Amino acid sequence: MTLFENAPHFFDASVERVAKATVRISWKTHFKDLQVSIYHGNSPEAIQHNAPRYQIKGETAVDISGLNADMPHYFEIVPDKGSARVISERRLPLQGAVNFRDLGGYATTAGQRVRWGKVFRSDHLSNLTERDIDFLKRMKIHCVCDFRTSTEAQRRPDRFPEDGSGEHLHLPIDNLKSDPIDLFQKLERGDTSWLTKEFLIEGYILNIEEFAPVWGQVFKRLAAPGHLPLVFHCTGGKDRAGTCAALILLSLGVSEKDVIYDHGLSNIYIRDVVNGLYAKFDAAGIDREKISPYFSAPRYCIEALLDHLRQKYGSPIEYLKSKAGVTKEMLKKIRGQLLE
């Protein structure tokens, strides 16, 4: 028996867009001469298996070009031995939403994986371009859950689904102690006295304690036929959306380590937008170091949320059952739809 005989034939597979019509598929393997076939489709269910898009041996990356930039793309990596895996881009190539990303691909502690193309998290959808809207229509998204406050949603209404197709739910996280618009205006005036680590952590805990019915509504949709694919969002796609993403992933059996990783991706995807905001604050003489926690997804916030769920409720599942009205039957249906 060799050292890696019982190891997966490949792991850490990912898709990264390197040009408008080109993606790079990469993976890691313990096997020097592993041969893989790569199949392609515009949805996980429409991957064409009659002929591979690429076949490659002894390499761990390949660029696939000539893709339609206005369509979603999914790939299945099939090794000559071992199990196949469907993968896609984590962040969708939209122009008007920088943090719109797929929750698919994460492994569970039971050895399954979250299905791609079923559940998405995002920043606000008010800046979607016509091309973005067409792109999302092709994905056949059936439900949009908007966590922004009433004021936020009125100032910047979602553009999708603007034709009335699918369900659009406004599920406001209206925390009167920290309305996002009021807080932003304080920062514009240079008032950062309120912006502490404790304040930010309290916001995450309030999301759990005060708005369990909101999460219950989302889980109700995830369990019901006809509501997938589903996207949920707030303004930046990092805090309120981050809370929802954590609850969903944890309910599916994804590790806390991967939940923390997913949370931190917001800091990468919103970087350019945040840098633009920093430039404005710099011009006003406001120290960006003092305001940066508000425009990021701090690791200590998601860690505090996980600790709170564990210490007060015993587990995220017990929280969902006792506080959000999520039943055992709902969880079974959700896992049946979202895991493979």
C-alpha positions, 0 to 999 in steps of 0.5 A: 500500500502506498502512502496516498492510496486512500487519499483523494485523487485531487483536492482544493480544486478551484476556478478563477477568471483570468480574462473576460472569456478565460478561466483557470482551473487548478487542483492539487494532487498527491499523484504525479501522473494523474489524468483528468478530463474536464467537462463543461456546461452552463449549469450543474445539470447541463454539463455535457459528458459526451466529450471532454472540453480538456484532457490533461495528464501530469499537470495541475492547472489548465486555462479554458478560453473562448467562454461566453462571458455572458453565461455562467460556467460549470465544470466537472473534473473527472480523474482517471481513478477516483471521484469526480467533482463539479466546480465553478467560480466562487464570485460571479462576474457581475459588473454591478455587484462585486460580492455576489458569490456561490456558496457551493463547493464547501465540504461537510464533515460527513464527506458531502459537498454543497451543490454549486448554483443553488444558493448565493450571497451578495452585496446590494443589487441596485447597481446591476447593469442590464447585462448583469440582469440578463446573466442572472436570468439565465441562472433562473434565480427564483428567490431574492432575500433582501436584509437591508433596512427599510431606508436602505432599500427605499434609497436603492431598490433592487433591480432584480428581479425587476420584471416580477419573475420569482419571489422578492422578499424584503426581510429587513434587519432594522437594528435601531441602535445602528442604522447603517445610513446613520453610522455612515454619516457619522463617519463622514463627520469624522466621528469614530468614537462609537466604532469599537471591536465590542460594538461590531461584535454586538451587531453580529450577536444582535443579528442572532438574538433579535432577527431569528425570524428572518433566518427562519424565513430564509430556511423556509424558502430553502426547504420549499420546492421551487425557491432555488436558486436563491440569493440573499443580500444586504448592502456590502454582503459581509455582515448581515449576509455573512450571518445568514451564510454562516447559518446555512453552511453550519446547518449543512455540516460545513466546518467552522474553519470554512465558515470563517474562510468564506466570511473573510472572502468579502475582504477580497471581493469588496477591496476595490470599492472600499479603496474608493471610499477610503480615497474620499475619506482621505480627502476629508482628512479622516484616518482610514485606519480608524474607519477600516473595521466598519468597511471590512469583515473582521474575523473576530466578529464571525468567531464571536458569532460562532462562540455565541451559538455554541455557548448559548445554544449548544450548536447552530442547529439547536439555535435554528430549531429553538429560535428560528423555527427551523424543524428537523424535517426542514433541515432534512429537505434542505440537505437533500436539495443542497448537498451531493 
